[in-house]
Amino acid sequence: MDRCAQCEATLYGDAEWCSQCFAPLRAPAANPFAARVAQPAHQPVAATVAAPAAPPPSPAPPPWATAPDPFASGPPIARYDARSGDQNDVVAANVASAKADEGRVAKPLALILLLGFLVQVALGAYSATSNSPVADQIRTGQWVILAFYAVVFAVVVRMAREVDFLPLWSRGPTAENIAIGAFKGVLVATAVLLLVSLAVGHVQVAPSVKWELGDATLFSVVLALLGLVVAAPVVEELLFRGFVGEALRHRGDRIALLASAVLFALWHMRFGVVQIVYYTVLGVMLGRTYLKRGLVASVAAHAGFNGTLAVVALVFILGPGSTLSANGVSVHAPGGWDEIDVAAVEGDAVFAAHGPSQAVFYVVGAEIPTAVTAEQMLSVFMGGGPGATFGEVAVGPAGVRQAQYSAGAAIRVGGKQGGERVEAAVFFRGTTVWEVVLQNATDRTEDDFEEMLETLRLP
């Protein structure tokens, strides 16, 4: 660790100058020949004993220093601007070095962003083509993301050897900055969840966090927290605030703040306008925290933000659930289920809900020419033999049975569709057939499906 005497910033690593104010961290080396100048032999001894010289007065801040940062804690910081004139050789040289560092950071950053895009594309292709259960796909995605963060961290460490600046570790007491950063992250995440939930009319959790938690088993929760609360805050803050932001500091804090925030938004590979604005605003908040209190504070804020989203999502998944209804269909859904737009489901669905591990529950109604009963249709299915199908669901005699629910008698069908486990219940009411389907089933959501069928109400 190095501490700058000019702005009192604590910097992580070892460098010759402070990247916060561009002041030198090391005093110029003394002239080794100066001490060898001998006194004249005839000079009286008394004349050689002189009073110690008074220390020179502290120099005033140079006229080209910018105004102190009103958001920074501690004493005012003189931020040098080489554009207003080359009036100090040391500072000007440090600014020139910072400009060169900007180019050294650009190439590995472009490589990291490209690698992140390729990882996202690969995971999407794997999810679309894999015949593995959804829970296994989620766990594979978690391991891939953790490995990606490890690679990014290695690139950042190597990048640190190529540049002359240091990330701002802390400005002021480290423990205090960690506590303030964590509180700020929790507060912002709580405000975001409240605003979104009020806008949609029900409790809303972050979809990506819900995906990470899967069925909320102990192993999936540990992996999710490792990625959300440890890997992401440390790597992303070190990359975007500690290196990208610092490499742009010579252009001014505002440019460094906004540019690093936009790149932070692009990093998350969410290209909708709302998502870009959301991540950019979040990046600005984290950047302000970094500039004011250092890397320890921005990492703590990031961890507090993600941790709050994870805790709320976990409580939602493991909670008592709620009653969902739309278009005459109602059902009591266990924790982790929330209603979604029926347009997100293929077919003429009148009701749809999204659950843990990407499971989807939906209801479709259809008219048939002649009224039939569940018993009549059961005999048709049972006579189908191996290889029979229900829609696009491959079923066999062992996957078909009759069941009784509050909504009436139904045929229960279990099988696979495109490699995914699917469960369905078919209700017959005169000439109307109601299909109730569970896609992307897991052990957890199959139990949820049974519970939902017990409380199902149809038009």
N, C-alpha and C positions, 0 to 999 in steps of 0.2 A: 504494500500500500504506500502511496505517496500523498502528501498533503501540501496543497498550494498555499504559500504564504500570502499571496495576493488576494485570492477569493475564498480561502479556507475550504476548498472542495477536497474531499477525499477521493483519490483516483485509484482504480484497481489496476495494478501492474507496475511497470517501470518505464518511464519516458523522460525526455529532456525538457518538455514544456507542457503546460496545462492546456488541455483542449477546451476548458471553460472560458478562460480569459486570455489565452495565448501568451501568458507570462512564463519566463523560464523557471523550471523547477530546480535546476542545478546552477550554482554560482560558477562563473567562468574560472577556469583553472588558473592558479597563481603562477607568476613568472618564476620558474625555478632558479633563475640566475640572479634575481633581485637580492636574495639573502647573502650572496657571495661577495657583494661589494664591500671591501674592507675600509675601515676608518683610517685616516692618516695616522702614521705612527707617532707624530709629535703632538696630536690632539690631546688635551688634558682629559683624564678619566672623568672628571666631573661633568665635562661638556657632553659626554656621550650619554649621560643619564638624563633623559628628557622626560618631562611629564607626558603621560599618555594622552594621545590626541583625542579630542572629544568626538564622539560618533557623529557622522554627518546627519543632518536633518532628513527625515523621510521625504522623498520626492513627492510632489503633488501629482495627482493623476494627469497623464498627458492630455493635451487639448483634443486629441482625436479619439479619446475614449467615448463610448456611447453612454447614454443615461443608465443608471442602475436599474436592474430588473425589479419592479415593484412586487413581484410574486416570490422572489427569492428570499430565503431565510438567511440570517446572519448579516454580516456587514455588506455594504454596497459593493457590487462587482463592476470593475471597469472592463467592459468588453471592447476590445480593440477592433477597429475597422480600417483595414489597409487601403480601402478604396478612397479614403479621404486624404491620403498622402503618406508617403514613405518617410515618416519622421522618426522612426525607431527601427534600427537595423534588426535587432533581435526579434521584435514582435512581427515585423514585416516578413522575416525569414520563416517564422513559425506559421504565419498565415499562408505563405506560399507552400509550405509543407502540407498544410491542411488541404489546399486545393489539389495537390498531387495525390493525397490520400483518398479524395473523393473518387478519382479514377480507379484506384486500387480496390475500392469497395464495390464499384459498379459491376465488375465482371463476375465475382463470386455471387453477388446478389442476384444477377440475372440467371446464373446457373441454378441457384436455390429455387427461384420462382418457377423456372422451367421444370425442375425436378418435382416440385410440388404439384404442378399441373399434370405431369405424367402419372404421378402416384394417384391423383384423383381420378383420372381417366381409367387407369388400370383397375382401381377398386370398383368403379362403376361397371366396367366390362365384366369383371369377376362376378359381381352381384347379379348382372343380367343373364349370364350364361351358366352359372354354377348350379349343380344339382344338389349341393350341400344344404342342410337345414339352415334356416335364417340365423339361428343362434350361433352356429359355427361360422357363418359368414361375418357376423358382427365381431366375433372374437378374432377372426383372421384380420379384419380391418383394424382392430385395436392394436394388434401386434405390428402390423405394417406401419401404422402411424407412429408408434413408439420408435420403431427402427428408423423411420424417416427423421424424427426429431434428433436421434443419436447422430445421424449423418450430418444434419444441419449444424449441430453443436460442434462436430469435428471440423467442419468447414469454417465456422466462426473462429474457433481457436487458432486455426491456421491463418485466417485473415488477420488476427491480432498481431501476428509476427511480421506482417507486411506493412503495417501502418505505424505512424509516429505518435498517434494520439491515444488517450486512455479514456474508457467510459467513466462517467461520474458515479462513483460507488455510493457516496452519501454526502449530503450537505447538512451538517449538524449531527446530533446524537443518532447513531444507527438504530438503536432499539426504538426510539421515539418515531423515527421515520417509518420503520416497519409497521408499527401499530397504527399510525395515521394512514398509511397506504392501504392496509387491510381493511380498516374501517371505511375508507372512501370507496373501495371496490364493493364491499357489501352494501353500502348505501345506494350506490348507482345501480347495482343489479336489482335491488329491491324496488327501486323507483321504476326501472324499465319493466319488470314483471307486473307491477301494479297498473301501469299505464296501458300495457298491452291487454291485460285481463279485463280492464274496464272497457277498452275499445271493442273487444269481441264478446263481452257479456258473460264470460266464464273464466275459470282459472286456466291460465295458459303457461305452458312450459316450453323451453327451447327445444325444437325438434331434434337438433343435432345432439344435444345432451341426452335427450330421451333415447335416441338411437344408441348412444354409447353405453347407457345403463342396461339395455336389453331387457331381460326378464328380472333384473335386479337380484340375481344370485350373488353370493359373496364374492366369487372370483371375478365376475363381470364388473361389480362395483369397485373392487380394488384396481382393476385395470383402467376403468374409466377415471377414477380419481387420480391415478398415477399420470395419466395423460393430460387431464384437464387442470389439475391443481399444481402439478410439479413440472412436467416436461414443457407444456405450452407456455406457462408464464416465464420460466427461466430462459428458454431458447428464444422465444419471440421478443421478449424485452431486451435481451442481450443483442439480438440481431437488429431490431428496428429502432430502438432507442439508443443502445450503447454504441452501435457502429454506424448504421445508416444515418441516424439523426446527428451524431457527432461529426460524421464526415461532411455534413452540410452546414455545420454551425458557422463556418466562415462566411456563409451567404446571409446569415441573420437567423435569429431564433424562429421567426414566423415561417420562413421558407423551410427550414429544417423540420419544424413541427408538422406542417401541412404535408410535405412530401413524404415523410416517414409514415404519416397516418394513412395516406392514400395507398402507399405500397403495402401497408399492413392490411388494408381492406382487400386489395387484389390477392394477397397471400391466401385469404380464406376461400377463394374460388367461388364466391357467391356474386353473380354478375347482374342480379336485378338491381334496379335503381334504389329501392328501399334498403336492400342489404348493403350496397356500396356506401350509402349515406350512414347507415347504422354503424358499420365497422370503422368508417372514417372518423365519425364523432367519438367513438370509443378510443380510437388511436390518438386523437387530439387530447382526450382526457388523460390517458396514460402518459403521453408526451409531456403535458404540463406537470404531471406528478414527477416525472423524471427530472425535468429542468429545475424544479423547485427543491426536490428532496433526494434525488439520486436513484440509482438502479435498484437499491434495496426496497425503496418505496414503490416504484412502478411494478416490480415483480410481486410485491405483497398486494398491491391493488388489483393486479391481474388475477392472482390466485384467489383473492377474496371475491372478485366478480364471478369467476368460473365456479368457485366452490359454492357460492350462493345458488347459482343456477342448478348445480348438481344436487344440492340438498333439497331444494324445492321440487325438482323432478323426482327424486327418490321418495319423498313424502307423498307425492301425487301417485306414483306407481304402487306404493305399498298401502295407500290410504283406503278408506271404506268405500270409495266409489260414489256414484251419483246416478240419478235417473235422467236418461237422455230421451228426447222425443222429437219427431218431425214427421209431417205428412200423415198423421194418424197412427204412426208406429211409435211405441215407447218400450223402453227396456231399462232395467237397473243394471248398470255396468260396474264391475269391480274397479278398483283403483288402477290407474294407468290408461283408461279409455277416455277418449273425448270425441265429440261429434265432428265430422268433417263434411265438406261440400260433396254432395252426391256426384257432382261433375267429375270428381277425382276417381270415380269408380266406373269401370266399363259397364255398358248395358243401361237398362232403364231403372236404376236403383231409386227407391224412394227414401231410403235411410242408409247412412253409412257412418261408421265410427272407426277410429284408429287406436290401436293398442300397443302394448309392449312388443319389442322385437319386430316392428314393422307389420304386425298382424292387422288385418282389415276385416271388419264385420259389416255386412251389408244385407239389405232386404230388397228383393225384386218381385213385383207382381206381374202375372200374365194371365190372359184369358184363353180358355180352351173350348173347343166346340161342344163337348159333352161332359157332363158332371161325372166325376169319378171319386172314389174314396181311397184312403190310404191303404186299406187292405187289398183293394184291387191292384193298385200300383205296386204294392210290395210283391205280389205274386209275379208280376211282370219282371221286376228286377231280379227276383230270386231265380227265375227261369232263364236269366240271361247267360249264366255260366261265366267262367273265367274270361276276362277281357271285356266285360260289359262296361259301358260308359254312361255317365250322367253329365250331359253337356260335354265339357272337355275334361271331366274328371274320370280317370281310369279307376273302376271299382270292380270288385268281385263279390261273390256270395257272402264272404266273411265280412265285407265292408258295408253291408246293408242290413238294417233292422228297423222294426217299428218301435216308436216311443210315444209316450203320452205326456203332454205338457199342458199348462194352463190355457194356451192358445188352441189346443185340440190335438188330435192324433197326427203324427208326422212320420215320415220315412227319414231315418237317419242314414246318411251316406258318408263314408270315409274313404279317402284315396289320395292320389297325387295328381297334380296338374303342373306340367313343366318342371318337375322335380321338387315342387313344394308340396307340403302336406296341406290337404284341404278337408274341411268338415262342412257338411251341409245338412239342413233339416228342411223337408218339403211338406208344406201344409196344403190340404185340398179342401176348398170351401165352395161347393157347387162347381161352377165353371171357372172359378178363380184359383190359380195355383200361386202360392207364396213360397219363394225360395229364400232361405236364410243361410248365408254362406260365411264361412270363416276361411280367409286366405292366409298363407304364411303361418300356419299353425305351429305352435311349440307345445311342450308339455304344460307349461303355465297357461297359455292362452286357450288350450283345449278345455282345461278346467274352467276357465272364465266363460267359455262358450256354453258349457252346460248350465252354469249359473244364469247366464243371460237368457237362455231359452226358457228357463223356469219362470222368468218374470216378463217374457215377451208378450206384448199386446199388439194385435194386428187390426187394421181398419175393418 
